[in-house]
């Protein structure tokens, strides 16, 4: 039998169903044995023969419904795999933080992790030597004390964002993407990106779109039924994607190496840092390429979305926008634009940013961890090997910590002294040793853009095009679907006046 004929036979629905039924029967027997001999799994929705059916889009919203119905920690099964979803704050503290040492690992991800990323994308890399080396390199370059050295890059590109908004306010989401791509391209490779249509940016974002789609729950059945990986051609799309990604990321670092070999000055960047310390960091050429490429991909995608969410929140909640603008007027005035150095004096502005993170989190579903030992919580068992997801969307809607959670209320982040609370967070950037290493850069980027946009403009809804606050993409990192906003000059009487005020900003 030829490989094509074998593939055709193996992909027949009845063949897949028969294999799935056998595996599921084994899982059912195992589950009954486990429940008879140990503590029960956390409660959850009823399971069919193949386990729980998950929605292909917006699973994090369904998880919140189940959290309200079954409790702060729920369990699900798909095929032979168990997933535990944490959906409330105290449970997240108890499990994701206090048991964090046993949740550093990632579950096997055949589609996006092993096939598309070659096991080298830090987000999905399992615990072990490779992850430790990558994490050490990334954290050394993105530690909080270095944020001030990145401020000129953030401010220069934020200035361009305001100028772009003056010229083409209808393309505000594209301008956010250009800002994010330019900042992270500069940080990753020292390159100056002038347009979101830059061919290199387009190529990286194409890879990122492929990743986001591959990470959607249930899209690739190989995660529930690993035998599918052996069907010829089943993973071809992802294998080709990996070849494209690896070549692209390696070319970016090769450009920097060629510059150095020619004796040219190589701008400071993460790529330069990796090349100069390759032997010290003990990373292969492919690992370095993926580490820098992943920094660009993840940072660009998430920051662009967060900026657009901040704009959406300002339009939909004018009272919150007005409070930020009152603070900006008192601290900054209209003679100059707000800068990164003003951050400590602008708690209302940062509270607005933190609330936008909670209200519409970019990585709303969180990313799965893997339990490397049995974890016990309030009479329930999270078994070794289970996937454990901190559902960011649901945790940020815990009514005990966030009363009236569906409302947009930045004041929940302000204490009685008018300063930012230090006792509240919503796990926007993950948890434990898997927390996003770029969280400080991302927060700084969203802060400076929020401050500048609300200082420069009054943001108002388009009466002919209402905004749907739940209209988002279905990818793992979500973006608001296109929405319209009206920008009116605020820092000056005219748009030309705003442009003059921004003329020397950040330069």
PAGU-392716 format. One record per residue (C-alpha): x, y negated, z negated; residue number from 1. Coordinates in nm, 4 decimals. Each point is the difference from the previous one (the first is absolute). Layout:
% residues N
X / Y / Z / NUM
...
This chain:
% residues 507
0.0000 / 0.0000 / 0.0000 / 1
0.1408 / -0.3403 / 0.0969 / 2
0.0370 / -0.2828 / -0.2537 / 3
-0.2800 / -0.1905 / 0.1731 / 4
-0.2335 / 0.3001 / -0.0307 / 5
0.1032 / 0.0502 / -0.3630 / 6
-0.0712 / -0.3639 / -0.0758 / 7
-0.3408 / 0.0277 / 0.1651 / 8
-0.0882 / 0.3064 / -0.2070 / 9
0.1265 / -0.1492 / -0.3267 / 10
-0.1874 / -0.3248 / 0.0534 / 11
-0.3295 / 0.1738 / 0.0596 / 12
-0.2483 / -0.1198 / -0.2644 / 13
-0.0815 / 0.3553 / -0.1021 / 14
0.3695 / 0.0810 / -0.0524 / 15
0.0586 / -0.3061 / -0.2137 / 16
-0.3212 / 0.0651 / -0.1922 / 17
0.0986 / 0.3618 / -0.0697 / 18
0.3448 / -0.0944 / -0.1289 / 19
-0.1433 / -0.2877 / -0.2013 / 20
-0.2603 / 0.2288 / -0.1547 / 21
0.2665 / 0.2498 / -0.1085 / 22
0.2177 / -0.2690 / -0.1521 / 23
-0.2951 / -0.1640 / -0.1697 / 24
-0.1079 / 0.3312 / -0.1512 / 25
0.3460 / 0.0371 / -0.1474 / 26
-0.0211 / -0.3557 / -0.1340 / 27
-0.3428 / 0.0677 / -0.1510 / 28
0.1265 / 0.3113 / -0.1802 / 29
0.3050 / -0.1904 / -0.1209 / 30
-0.2163 / -0.2856 / -0.1230 / 31
-0.2328 / 0.2311 / -0.1931 / 32
0.2986 / 0.1739 / -0.1581 / 33
0.1587 / -0.3294 / -0.0943 / 34
-0.3186 / -0.1314 / -0.1579 / 35
-0.0446 / 0.3229 / -0.1937 / 36
0.3503 / -0.0022 / -0.1406 / 37
0.0742 / -0.3691 / -0.0515 / 38
-0.1626 / -0.3368 / -0.0546 / 39
-0.2444 / -0.1104 / 0.2676 / 40
0.0826 / -0.2388 / 0.2806 / 41
-0.1518 / -0.3476 / -0.0263 / 42
-0.3621 / -0.0132 / 0.1232 / 43
-0.0843 / -0.0882 / 0.3556 / 44
-0.2547 / 0.0324 / 0.2793 / 45
-0.1250 / 0.3471 / 0.1008 / 46
0.2272 / 0.1977 / 0.2303 / 47
-0.0983 / 0.1886 / 0.3107 / 48
0.1740 / 0.3110 / 0.1287 / 49
0.2828 / -0.2101 / 0.1445 / 50
0.0087 / -0.2348 / -0.2981 / 51
-0.1095 / -0.3621 / -0.0065 / 52
-0.0845 / -0.1887 / 0.3158 / 53
0.1773 / -0.3364 / 0.0039 / 54
-0.1049 / -0.2958 / 0.2143 / 55
0.2409 / -0.0717 / 0.2839 / 56
-0.0133 / -0.3713 / -0.0762 / 57
-0.0043 / -0.2004 / -0.3232 / 58
0.0453 / 0.3055 / -0.2208 / 59
0.1079 / -0.2307 / -0.2835 / 60
-0.3526 / -0.1460 / -0.0122 / 61
-0.1520 / 0.3474 / -0.0236 / 62
0.2473 / 0.0827 / -0.2774 / 63
-0.1301 / -0.3024 / -0.1929 / 64
-0.3561 / 0.1280 / 0.0369 / 65
0.1092 / 0.3375 / -0.1342 / 66
0.1902 / -0.1696 / -0.2824 / 67
-0.3185 / -0.1746 / -0.1076 / 68
-0.1880 / 0.3312 / 0.0202 / 69
0.2467 / 0.2519 / -0.1437 / 70
0.2412 / -0.1998 / -0.2124 / 71
0.3394 / -0.1772 / 0.0030 / 72
0.1886 / 0.3046 / 0.1300 / 73
-0.1507 / 0.2299 / 0.2624 / 74
0.1239 / 0.3102 / 0.1803 / 75
-0.0487 / 0.1028 / 0.3625 / 76
0.1047 / 0.2943 / 0.2129 / 77
0.0751 / 0.0305 / 0.3685 / 78
0.0951 / 0.3455 / 0.1129 / 79
0.2758 / 0.1194 / -0.2316 / 80
0.0910 / -0.3437 / -0.1309 / 81
-0.1261 / -0.1777 / -0.3121 / 82
-0.0165 / -0.3761 / -0.0344 / 83
-0.0586 / -0.1945 / -0.3198 / 84
-0.1163 / -0.3601 / 0.0410 / 85
0.0593 / -0.2493 / -0.2814 / 86
-0.2514 / -0.2828 / 0.0175 / 87
0.0072 / -0.1940 / -0.3266 / 88
0.2627 / -0.2110 / -0.1742 / 89
0.0551 / 0.1909 / -0.3255 / 90
0.0188 / 0.3281 / 0.1890 / 91
0.2559 / -0.1590 / 0.2337 / 92
0.2059 / -0.1109 / -0.3004 / 93
-0.0251 / 0.3444 / -0.1603 / 94
0.0727 / 0.2008 / 0.3127 / 95
0.1748 / -0.2123 / 0.2643 / 96
0.2223 / -0.1858 / -0.2474 / 97
0.0530 / 0.2153 / -0.3087 / 98
0.0318 / 0.3192 / 0.2038 / 99
0.1823 / -0.1830 / 0.2783 / 100
0.3157 / 0.2087 / -0.0369 / 101
-0.2014 / 0.3011 / 0.1191 / 102
-0.1620 / -0.1902 / 0.2874 / 103
0.3050 / -0.1312 / 0.1841 / 104
-0.0378 / 0.2621 / 0.2693 / 105
-0.2215 / -0.0217 / 0.3075 / 106
-0.2184 / 0.2864 / 0.1209 / 107
0.1040 / 0.1665 / 0.3204 / 108
-0.1137 / -0.2169 / 0.2902 / 109
0.0567 / 0.1962 / 0.3164 / 110
-0.1510 / -0.2492 / 0.2441 / 111
0.1151 / -0.3470 / -0.1054 / 112
0.2860 / 0.0929 / -0.2321 / 113
0.1861 / 0.2941 / 0.1531 / 114
-0.0955 / -0.0215 / 0.3675 / 115
-0.0457 / -0.3693 / 0.0729 / 116
0.2598 / -0.1269 / -0.2486 / 117
0.2469 / 0.2874 / -0.0001 / 118
-0.0150 / -0.0009 / -0.3803 / 119
0.1832 / -0.3341 / -0.0049 / 120
-0.2727 / -0.2583 / -0.0592 / 121
0.0489 / -0.1053 / -0.3599 / 122
-0.3728 / -0.0361 / -0.0623 / 123
-0.0523 / 0.3715 / 0.0672 / 124
0.3401 / 0.1495 / -0.0840 / 125
-0.0260 / 0.2734 / -0.2658 / 126
0.1857 / -0.0408 / -0.3288 / 127
0.3598 / 0.1110 / 0.0160 / 128
0.3452 / -0.1251 / 0.0966 / 129
-0.1143 / -0.1688 / 0.3216 / 130
-0.2733 / -0.1934 / -0.1783 / 131
0.2347 / -0.1060 / -0.2818 / 132
0.2589 / -0.1308 / 0.2461 / 133
-0.2571 / -0.1890 / 0.2046 / 134
-0.1710 / -0.1445 / -0.3066 / 135
0.3336 / -0.1146 / -0.1448 / 136
0.0939 / -0.1771 / 0.3224 / 137
-0.3403 / -0.1659 / 0.0409 / 138
-0.0303 / -0.1209 / -0.3585 / 139
0.3529 / -0.1420 / -0.0008 / 140
-0.0913 / -0.2246 / 0.2926 / 141
-0.3512 / -0.0978 / -0.1127 / 142
0.0420 / -0.0526 / -0.3738 / 143
-0.1929 / -0.2960 / -0.1475 / 144
0.3073 / -0.2114 / -0.0796 / 145
0.0775 / -0.0187 / 0.3737 / 146
-0.3363 / -0.1540 / 0.0914 / 147
0.1435 / -0.3518 / -0.0204 / 148
0.2524 / 0.0861 / 0.2700 / 149
-0.2870 / 0.0951 / 0.2312 / 150
-0.1991 / -0.3192 / -0.0661 / 151
0.1431 / -0.1954 / 0.2979 / 152
-0.1085 / 0.2795 / 0.2368 / 153
-0.3483 / 0.0130 / -0.1516 / 154
-0.0452 / -0.3780 / 0.0051 / 155
0.1344 / -0.0497 / 0.3517 / 156
-0.2422 / 0.2566 / 0.1375 / 157
-0.2878 / -0.1265 / -0.2145 / 158
0.0592 / -0.3434 / 0.1540 / 159
-0.0363 / 0.1554 / 0.3458 / 160
-0.3193 / 0.1685 / -0.1165 / 161
-0.1531 / -0.3406 / -0.0844 / 162
0.1095 / -0.1457 / 0.3334 / 163
-0.1494 / 0.2998 / 0.1799 / 164
-0.3280 / -0.0451 / -0.1884 / 165
-0.0138 / -0.3664 / 0.1025 / 166
0.0424 / 0.0927 / 0.3668 / 167
-0.2155 / 0.3153 / 0.0090 / 168
-0.2164 / 0.0425 / -0.3113 / 169
-0.2114 / 0.2623 / 0.1769 / 170
0.3010 / 0.2348 / 0.0035 / 171
0.0636 / -0.0191 / -0.3747 / 172
0.0348 / 0.3769 / -0.0418 / 173
0.2572 / 0.0219 / 0.2786 / 174
0.1952 / -0.2807 / -0.1658 / 175
0.0053 / 0.1969 / -0.3255 / 176
0.1379 / 0.2964 / 0.1917 / 177
0.2662 / -0.2179 / 0.1643 / 178
0.1021 / -0.1416 / -0.3376 / 179
0.0309 / 0.3455 / -0.1556 / 180
0.1839 / 0.1483 / 0.2959 / 181
0.2437 / -0.2918 / 0.0115 / 182
0.0764 / 0.0126 / -0.3722 / 183
0.0547 / 0.3730 / -0.0186 / 184
0.1945 / 0.0102 / 0.3286 / 185
0.2305 / -0.2656 / -0.1472 / 186
0.0368 / 0.1900 / -0.3277 / 187
0.0444 / 0.3393 / 0.1664 / 188
0.2197 / -0.0951 / 0.2961 / 189
0.0852 / -0.3704 / -0.0250 / 190
-0.1970 / -0.0689 / 0.3183 / 191
-0.2026 / -0.3109 / 0.0778 / 192
-0.3375 / 0.1000 / 0.1428 / 193
-0.1863 / -0.2842 / 0.1654 / 194
-0.3097 / 0.1862 / 0.1133 / 195
-0.2177 / 0.2871 / -0.1113 / 196
0.0229 / 0.1150 / 0.3626 / 197
0.3761 / 0.0503 / -0.0314 / 198
0.0642 / 0.3419 / 0.1647 / 199
0.1812 / 0.1365 / -0.3057 / 200
-0.2826 / -0.1047 / -0.2304 / 201
-0.2566 / 0.1514 / 0.2367 / 202
0.1932 / 0.3273 / 0.0019 / 203
0.0293 / 0.0179 / -0.3785 / 204
-0.3673 / -0.0826 / -0.0460 / 205
-0.0984 / 0.2693 / 0.2482 / 206
0.1883 / 0.2491 / -0.2148 / 207
-0.1678 / -0.1401 / -0.3083 / 208
-0.3479 / 0.0365 / 0.1484 / 209
0.0769 / 0.3628 / 0.0759 / 210
0.1115 / 0.0542 / -0.3612 / 211
-0.3105 / -0.1663 / -0.1425 / 212
-0.2254 / 0.2212 / 0.2066 / 213
0.1960 / 0.3153 / -0.0869 / 214
-0.0408 / -0.0739 / -0.3710 / 215
-0.3790 / -0.0187 / 0.0070 / 216
-0.1470 / 0.2822 / -0.2128 / 217
-0.1220 / 0.2978 / 0.1999 / 218
0.1241 / -0.1180 / 0.3401 / 219
0.2667 / 0.2716 / 0.0223 / 220
-0.1418 / 0.3335 / -0.1168 / 221
0.3532 / 0.1360 / -0.0320 / 222
0.0181 / -0.1477 / -0.3507 / 223
-0.2787 / 0.2300 / -0.1189 / 224
0.0998 / 0.2913 / 0.2273 / 225
0.3799 / -0.0044 / 0.0450 / 226
-0.0066 / 0.2937 / 0.2433 / 227
-0.1164 / -0.2462 / 0.2666 / 228
0.3520 / -0.1420 / 0.0250 / 229
0.1068 / 0.3183 / 0.1763 / 230
-0.2528 / -0.0379 / 0.2806 / 231
0.2010 / -0.1111 / 0.3053 / 232
-0.0777 / -0.3569 / 0.0966 / 233
-0.2204 / -0.0793 / -0.2986 / 234
0.2416 / -0.2598 / -0.1413 / 235
0.1430 / -0.1164 / 0.3336 / 236
-0.1397 / -0.3526 / -0.0326 / 237
0.1734 / -0.0480 / -0.3341 / 238
0.3241 / 0.1609 / 0.1166 / 239
0.0167 / -0.2451 / 0.2889 / 240
-0.0787 / -0.2818 / -0.2400 / 241
0.2912 / 0.1008 / -0.2208 / 242
0.2406 / -0.0045 / 0.2937 / 243
-0.1196 / -0.3512 / 0.0907 / 244
0.0298 / -0.1270 / -0.3592 / 245
0.3435 / 0.1417 / -0.0619 / 246
0.1403 / -0.1427 / 0.3238 / 247
-0.1500 / -0.3424 / -0.0749 / 248
0.1288 / -0.0154 / -0.3576 / 249
0.3475 / 0.1212 / 0.0979 / 250
0.0210 / -0.2588 / 0.2785 / 251
-0.0674 / -0.2795 / -0.2506 / 252
0.2933 / 0.1033 / -0.2193 / 253
0.2181 / 0.0652 / 0.3035 / 254
-0.0502 / -0.3615 / 0.1102 / 255
0.1366 / -0.1180 / -0.3353 / 256
0.2969 / 0.2365 / 0.0211 / 257
0.0842 / -0.1236 / 0.3506 / 258
-0.0073 / -0.3589 / -0.1237 / 259
0.2458 / 0.0870 / -0.2770 / 260
0.2236 / 0.1961 / 0.2383 / 261
0.0172 / -0.3062 / 0.2290 / 262
0.1154 / -0.2105 / -0.2919 / 263
-0.3205 / -0.2037 / -0.0064 / 264
-0.1518 / -0.1232 / -0.3236 / 265
-0.2772 / 0.2378 / -0.1019 / 266
-0.2835 / -0.1696 / -0.1937 / 267
-0.0668 / 0.1249 / -0.3503 / 268
-0.2658 / 0.2711 / 0.0112 / 269
-0.0954 / 0.3384 / -0.1383 / 270
0.1387 / 0.1613 / 0.3156 / 271
0.3379 / -0.1658 / -0.0499 / 272
-0.0005 / 0.1077 / -0.3639 / 273
-0.0643 / 0.3620 / 0.1026 / 274
0.2696 / 0.0031 / 0.2679 / 275
0.2629 / -0.1479 / -0.2310 / 276
-0.0768 / 0.2473 / -0.2790 / 277
-0.0899 / 0.3138 / 0.1919 / 278
0.2649 / 0.2178 / -0.1631 / 279
-0.0744 / -0.1411 / -0.3462 / 280
-0.3754 / 0.0541 / 0.0438 / 281
0.0585 / 0.3463 / 0.1485 / 282
-0.2685 / -0.0431 / 0.2661 / 283
0.0072 / 0.1542 / 0.3465 / 284
-0.0381 / -0.2188 / 0.3081 / 285
-0.3572 / 0.1212 / 0.0451 / 286
-0.0864 / -0.0618 / -0.3648 / 287
0.1367 / -0.3540 / 0.0167 / 288
-0.1929 / -0.0670 / 0.3182 / 289
-0.3261 / 0.1189 / -0.1518 / 290
0.0586 / -0.1874 / -0.3245 / 291
0.0420 / -0.3353 / 0.1754 / 292
-0.2763 / 0.0778 / 0.2488 / 293
-0.2387 / 0.0993 / -0.2751 / 294
0.0748 / -0.3242 / -0.1820 / 295
-0.1064 / -0.1951 / 0.3054 / 296
-0.3026 / 0.2137 / 0.0740 / 297
-0.1511 / 0.0152 / -0.3468 / 298
0.0855 / -0.3587 / -0.0955 / 299
-0.1300 / -0.1558 / 0.3188 / 300
-0.3266 / 0.1907 / 0.0071 / 301
-0.1023 / -0.0448 / -0.3619 / 302
0.1023 / -0.3645 / -0.0381 / 303
-0.1867 / -0.1082 / 0.3133 / 304
-0.3163 / 0.1657 / -0.1253 / 305
0.0340 / -0.1518 / -0.3485 / 306
0.0364 / -0.3513 / 0.1431 / 307
-0.3134 / 0.0454 / 0.2107 / 308
-0.1879 / 0.1339 / -0.3030 / 309
0.1025 / -0.3124 / -0.1922 / 310
-0.1438 / -0.2153 / 0.2793 / 311
-0.3224 / 0.2032 / 0.0010 / 312
-0.0333 / -0.0362 / -0.3773 / 313
0.0464 / -0.3778 / 0.0183 / 314
-0.2713 / -0.0335 / 0.2648 / 315
-0.2487 / 0.2234 / -0.1815 / 316
0.0674 / -0.1490 / -0.3433 / 317
0.0235 / -0.3795 / 0.0317 / 318
-0.0130 / -0.0507 / -0.3776 / 319
0.3204 / 0.2038 / -0.0404 / 320
0.1587 / -0.1872 / 0.2908 / 321
-0.0930 / -0.3325 / -0.1636 / 322
0.1652 / 0.1022 / -0.3281 / 323
0.3249 / 0.0850 / 0.1802 / 324
-0.0080 / -0.3279 / 0.1909 / 325
-0.0602 / -0.1980 / -0.3195 / 326
0.3111 / 0.1597 / -0.1486 / 327
0.2033 / -0.0679 / 0.3143 / 328
-0.1048 / -0.3649 / -0.0037 / 329
0.0994 / -0.0356 / -0.3664 / 330
0.3361 / 0.1774 / 0.0262 / 331
0.1120 / -0.0691 / 0.3568 / 332
-0.2107 / -0.2847 / 0.1353 / 333
-0.0280 / -0.0914 / 0.3673 / 334
0.3413 / -0.1537 / 0.0535 / 335
0.1742 / 0.3345 / 0.0343 / 336
-0.0940 / 0.3621 / 0.0547 / 337
0.0152 / 0.2674 / -0.2751 / 338
0.3236 / 0.1991 / -0.0146 / 339
0.1082 / 0.3289 / -0.1529 / 340
0.1526 / -0.1948 / -0.2892 / 341
-0.3500 / -0.1176 / -0.0986 / 342
-0.1268 / 0.3510 / -0.0725 / 343
0.0241 / -0.0103 / -0.3801 / 344
-0.1953 / -0.3259 / -0.0030 / 345
-0.2837 / 0.1450 / 0.2126 / 346
-0.1651 / 0.2752 / -0.2071 / 347
-0.3414 / -0.0548 / 0.1628 / 348
0.1519 / 0.0561 / 0.3423 / 349
0.1717 / 0.3197 / -0.1098 / 350
-0.3193 / 0.1150 / -0.1721 / 351
-0.1791 / -0.0470 / 0.3326 / 352
0.2652 / 0.2211 / 0.1655 / 353
-0.0271 / 0.2710 / -0.2663 / 354
-0.3782 / 0.0022 / 0.0240 / 355
0.0168 / 0.0329 / 0.3791 / 356
0.2308 / 0.2992 / -0.0507 / 357
-0.2566 / 0.1597 / -0.2319 / 358
-0.3122 / -0.1017 / 0.1943 / 359
0.1128 / 0.1427 / 0.3358 / 360
0.3192 / 0.2032 / -0.0536 / 361
0.1988 / 0.0693 / 0.3158 / 362
0.0989 / 0.3559 / -0.0956 / 363
-0.3489 / 0.0540 / -0.1392 / 364
0.0145 / 0.3768 / -0.0367 / 365
0.3510 / 0.0212 / -0.1395 / 366
0.2420 / 0.2730 / 0.1044 / 367
0.0045 / 0.3506 / -0.1409 / 368
0.2483 / 0.1145 / -0.2632 / 369
0.0747 / 0.3644 / -0.0777 / 370
-0.0144 / 0.1427 / -0.3513 / 371
0.3194 / 0.1930 / -0.0722 / 372
-0.1363 / 0.1514 / -0.3200 / 373
-0.3407 / 0.0592 / -0.1569 / 374
-0.1368 / -0.3283 / -0.1367 / 375
-0.2682 / -0.0006 / -0.2674 / 376
-0.2435 / -0.2862 / -0.0421 / 377
-0.2954 / -0.0093 / -0.2394 / 378
-0.0729 / 0.3715 / 0.0174 / 379
0.0587 / 0.0318 / 0.3736 / 380
0.2832 / 0.1501 / 0.1996 / 381
0.1775 / -0.1639 / 0.2915 / 382
0.1816 / 0.3081 / 0.1287 / 383
0.3593 / 0.0072 / 0.1125 / 384
0.0112 / -0.0500 / 0.3776 / 385
-0.3196 / -0.2040 / 0.0182 / 386
-0.0094 / -0.3296 / 0.1884 / 387
-0.0730 / -0.2928 / -0.2312 / 388
-0.1309 / -0.3248 / 0.1474 / 389
-0.0268 / -0.3278 / -0.1873 / 390
-0.2968 / -0.1474 / 0.1873 / 391
0.0933 / -0.3696 / 0.0028 / 392
-0.3457 / -0.1058 / 0.1164 / 393
-0.1743 / 0.1759 / -0.2898 / 394
0.2541 / -0.0913 / -0.2702 / 395
-0.0433 / -0.3663 / 0.0928 / 396
-0.3741 / 0.0433 / -0.0493 / 397
0.0167 / 0.1369 / -0.3520 / 398
-0.2743 / -0.2034 / -0.1716 / 399
0.1700 / 0.0356 / -0.3374 / 400
0.3027 / -0.1928 / 0.1244 / 401
-0.1619 / -0.1973 / 0.2829 / 402
-0.3545 / -0.0989 / -0.1034 / 403
-0.2327 / -0.0559 / 0.2955 / 404
0.2655 / 0.1611 / 0.2210 / 405
-0.1595 / -0.0811 / 0.3357 / 406
0.0190 / -0.3734 / -0.0680 / 407
0.3072 / -0.1993 / 0.1030 / 408
0.1146 / -0.1613 / -0.3236 / 409
0.3635 / -0.1160 / -0.0267 / 410
-0.0655 / -0.1202 / -0.3554 / 411
0.0181 / 0.3597 / -0.1198 / 412
0.3787 / -0.0315 / 0.0467 / 413
0.0295 / -0.3174 / -0.2142 / 414
0.0363 / 0.0084 / -0.3792 / 415
-0.1436 / -0.2469 / -0.2505 / 416
0.3151 / -0.2143 / 0.0284 / 417
-0.0480 / -0.0438 / 0.3733 / 418
0.2901 / 0.2283 / 0.0884 / 419
0.0128 / 0.3276 / 0.1905 / 420
-0.0872 / 0.3066 / -0.2042 / 421
0.2804 / 0.2495 / -0.0431 / 422
-0.2210 / 0.2824 / -0.1238 / 423
-0.2019 / 0.0579 / 0.3178 / 424
0.0837 / 0.1590 / 0.3316 / 425
-0.1855 / 0.2010 / 0.2610 / 426
0.2657 / 0.2378 / 0.1392 / 427
-0.0037 / -0.1872 / 0.3308 / 428
0.3521 / 0.1174 / 0.0808 / 429
-0.0235 / 0.3526 / -0.1369 / 430
0.1351 / 0.1340 / -0.3260 / 431
0.2973 / 0.1507 / -0.1793 / 432
0.3143 / 0.0761 / 0.1963 / 433
-0.2005 / -0.0137 / 0.3220 / 434
-0.0944 / -0.3648 / -0.0413 / 435
0.0579 / -0.1979 / 0.3200 / 436
0.3572 / -0.1402 / -0.0059 / 437
-0.1123 / -0.2959 / 0.2137 / 438
-0.2688 / -0.1158 / -0.2424 / 439
0.1870 / -0.3142 / -0.1074 / 440
0.0651 / -0.1160 / 0.3559 / 441
-0.3605 / 0.0738 / 0.0987 / 442
-0.1412 / -0.1899 / -0.2971 / 443
0.2282 / -0.2972 / 0.0666 / 444
-0.1056 / -0.0032 / 0.3663 / 445
-0.3711 / 0.0054 / -0.0766 / 446
0.0455 / -0.2640 / -0.2694 / 447
0.1827 / -0.2536 / 0.2190 / 448
-0.2402 / 0.0478 / 0.2902 / 449
-0.3055 / -0.0262 / -0.2247 / 450
0.1357 / -0.3166 / -0.1589 / 451
0.0917 / -0.1614 / 0.3319 / 452
-0.3206 / 0.0912 / 0.1818 / 453
-0.2285 / -0.1221 / -0.2781 / 454
0.2146 / -0.3124 / -0.0482 / 455
-0.0022 / -0.0845 / 0.3716 / 456
-0.3575 / 0.0911 / 0.0903 / 457
-0.3529 / 0.0326 / -0.1251 / 458
-0.1141 / 0.3475 / 0.1008 / 459
-0.3655 / 0.0305 / 0.0962 / 460
-0.2193 / 0.2721 / 0.1531 / 461
-0.1132 / -0.0127 / 0.3592 / 462
-0.3813 / -0.0325 / -0.0252 / 463
-0.0388 / 0.1877 / 0.3276 / 464
0.2233 / 0.2925 / -0.0970 / 465
-0.0585 / 0.1300 / -0.3557 / 466
0.2825 / 0.1949 / -0.1631 / 467
-0.0622 / 0.3596 / -0.1035 / 468
0.2209 / 0.0441 / -0.3113 / 469
0.0020 / 0.3787 / 0.0482 / 470
0.0951 / 0.0022 / 0.3694 / 471
0.3488 / 0.1533 / -0.0070 / 472
0.2046 / 0.2372 / 0.2130 / 473
-0.0072 / 0.3712 / -0.0833 / 474
0.3787 / 0.0413 / -0.0248 / 475
0.1923 / 0.0857 / -0.3170 / 476
0.1070 / -0.3639 / -0.0367 / 477
-0.3176 / -0.1905 / 0.0779 / 478
-0.0373 / -0.3306 / 0.1861 / 479
-0.3067 / -0.2229 / 0.0159 / 480
-0.1710 / 0.0308 / 0.3347 / 481
0.0115 / -0.3276 / 0.1979 / 482
-0.1886 / -0.2784 / -0.1747 / 483
-0.0419 / -0.3699 / 0.0691 / 484
0.0870 / -0.2895 / -0.2271 / 485
-0.0197 / -0.3769 / 0.0374 / 486
0.3076 / -0.1952 / -0.1117 / 487
-0.0308 / -0.3685 / -0.0768 / 488
0.2998 / -0.2224 / -0.0836 / 489
0.0353 / -0.0593 / -0.3712 / 490
0.3576 / -0.1032 / -0.0868 / 491
-0.0389 / -0.2871 / 0.2484 / 492
-0.2900 / -0.1596 / 0.1827 / 493
0.0835 / 0.1687 / 0.3305 / 494
0.1681 / 0.3156 / 0.1236 / 495
0.2759 / -0.2196 / 0.1412 / 496
0.0526 / -0.1371 / -0.3499 / 497
0.0267 / 0.3517 / -0.1443 / 498
0.2560 / 0.0838 / 0.2688 / 499
0.2099 / -0.3021 / -0.1004 / 500
-0.0025 / 0.1065 / -0.3641 / 501
0.1297 / 0.3439 / 0.1047 / 502
0.2690 / -0.1354 / 0.2323 / 503
0.3013 / 0.0596 / -0.2255 / 504
-0.1522 / 0.2636 / -0.2277 / 505
0.2265 / 0.2948 / -0.0692 / 506
0.2682 / -0.1187 / 0.2402 / 507
